[in-house]
Amino acid sequence: MIEKKSSDKNEITGAQIRAARALVRWSAKELASAANIGVATVSRAEVEDGRPTVTSANLKAIQVALETAGIEFIPVNGGGVGVRFRIADK
């Protein structure tokens, strides 16, 4: 069963997932493996620009996998959501 869309402003979007995956140069299969979810779930999450229609648990797994790979998700901050490489602490 697909969970209803949440209004949580900290949730990532499909567009962010696509962009983050491109930054780390991962295939959908590599992201699925890192997040311990199916490739179809990754594809379904990336299809929408807004909040993906996947479970919150799967969305969080995708986010954690990409953050572990060095991605920082930028929330809406007046200019829209985005992604970038996390700056390592010096």
Secondary structure, DSSP 8 states (H G I E B T S, - for coil): --------TT---HHHHHHHHHHHT--HHHHHHHHTS-HHHHHHHHS-SSS-SS-HHHHHHHHHHHHHTTEEEE--SSS--EEEE-----
